Amino acid sequence: MAERRLPGFGLSMGVTLTYLSLVILLPLSMIALRTFSATWESVARVVTAPRTLAAFRLSFGAALAAACINLVFGVLVAWVLERYTFPFKRLVDGLVDLPFALPTAVAGIALASVYAKEGWIGGWLAPLGIEVAYTPLGVVVALVFVGLPFVVRTVQPVLRDLDPQIEEAAASLGASRGITFIRVILPGILPAALTGFVVAFARGLGEYGSVIFIAGNMPSRSEITPLLIMIQLEQYDYAGAAAIAFVFLLASFALLFGVNRLTLRRVPRAEG
Amino acid sequence: MATTAARGAAARSVHLDESRWARWALTGAAVAFLLAFLLVPLAAVFHGALREGLWVYLAAIRDPDALAAVRLTLTVAVIVVPFNLVYGLAAAWAIARYRFPGRNALLTAIDMPFSVSPVISGMVYVLLFGAQGLFGPWLVDRDIRIIFALPGIVLATMFVTAPIVARELIPLMEAQGSDEEQAALTLGAGGFRTFLLVSLPKIRWGLAYGTILCAARAMGEFGAVSVVSGHIRGRTNTLPLHVEILYNEYRFTAAFAAASLLTLIALLTLGVQALLARRGGRADGHDATSARRAAA
């Protein structure tokens, strides 16, 4: 069949590139421009200041911890939603997407009030000596909320399409249910789960709204990188803000690229 | 959802189901996780809003500053959504219908705002148009305000929500292919007519959901808008910023009342999504929906 090239390539491409350049790419390039127009010493001084390094550590550490929690519980939630039945399951399934739709400021104040010492959950944790709100742990809790849907939603369709015959084969060859899960089911869902993990991690790195209410925002302790950038801007230190943003973006992209490469390497093994 | 048992209990050995205890433990752990991180915080919003009674709640919503925030939030969404709709359609058409060099790079660029912190998304406009930004002095001379005014809020919101419509449409249009368009063109329809009468109806549900999601995100954007707004009450305060100010002033009931409006919008969005996923089930496919979510 001779396929005709559909009309509209020039028009759609023109609109896309114009809008993309004006609204996204040109404004983004300002970060590099501003960073490179400052002296090397001043950029280095800002990004290696103890307060900046602490913010980098917290942002990467908390995002990683939250993504790990979401990896484990995301697989669990996907499994339970696909394989078991319980009351209000469809409603719960629909609500998994809530973090996509709920404004981050709303999530922030809700989590802060629930996990505060006198809050519904914080009140239970306080006697155990666990303080969540206004500590770095609060940052992790907020990022778990933000990244919650990703692993669930990437694993669910894979779990649904998994061929039941391979589970039957494993069982008939004498594998216990636990062994079947680890050796047969897990390799099948791992690539999808790791994809969700990477997206959740990326989302957590830059998150601002849901974190600042529960974090307490103490410099060098519970202050995330986006907040530090915000503070620089409020003090009209554009060069400082741009420098921190530049290094943060660069580190984020490099890390995500690395993690992506690592997780993609595992895909062929599980395809078989 | 087909449970393992429903797929043919007779043919299965006992080894294909977890023990009853394991099922209960796993379900319990999953539900506990969702309660702690999702359902309890959701309930806390409405509890916080209504805890002093309905009258206090209504008074908080009808406060002039709150109403001004609602107005501004709607204004921003009304301006942003049409722009992003046209852009999303154009981008999806270019990506899904053609193969060309640099296609992957374009796709990455389209997705870019999703992986940039909202604070940085707002910051780039401050670097451009702020008092000490690239065009700052030029704008001050002409008394044009972009930062700490409506244009800045609109631009920052555009940036953050730009990929949403495109991201909804690309997988949908790729799955559908272009056979119908080819047929229409072969039968002599013009390009514009084909687009209007063939392409648009094919993607209407995806387009509808993309528009709703884009509007919801535009109304709820916080980080990027926070950078460019200046928080001028009654003038540059959107609803999420209004929530922040009230909360920081310890006016918790009013803060949660405003937050409850945004939460209702979010729940409405999820409801529409569930409805459209069922409705578009045949053309669109559950897995396309999942893939879209995963890619977002």
Interface residues (C-beta under 8 A of the other chain):
Chain A: E3 R4 R5 L6 P7 G8 F9 L11 S12 M13 V15 T16 Y19 L20 V23 I24 L25 P27 L28 M30 I31 L33 R34 F73 L76 V77 W79 V80 L81 E82 R83 Y84 T85 F86 K89 V92 G94 L95 V96 D97 L98 P99 F100 A101 L102 P103 T104 A105 V106 A107 I109 A110 L111 S113 V114 G119 W120 I121 V141 V144 F145 L148 P149 F150 R153 T154 Q156 P157 D161 P164 E167 E168 A171 S172 A175 S176 R177 T180 A192 T195 G196 V199 A202 R203 L205 G206 E207 Y208 G209 F213 T225 P226 L227 I229 M230 L233 Y236 Y238 A241 A242 A245 F248 L249 S252 F253 L256
Chain B: M1 T3 T4 R7 R12 S13 H15 L16 D17 E18 S19 A22 R23 L26 T27 A29 A30 V31 F33 L34 A36 F37 L38 L39 V40 P41 L42 A44 V45 G48 F83 V86 Y87 L89 A90 A91 W93 A94 R97 Y98 L106 A109 I110 M112 P113 F114 S115 V116 S117 P118 V119 I120 M123 V124 Y125 V126 L127 L128 G130 A131 Q132 G133 L134 L155 M158 F159 A162 S178 E181 Q182 L185 T186 G191 T194 F195 L213 A216 R217 M219 G220 E221 F222 G223 S226 V227 P240 L241 V243 E244 Y247 F252 A255 F256 A259 L262 T263 I265 A266 L267 T269 L270 G271 Q273 A274 H286 D287 S290 A291 R293 A294 A296
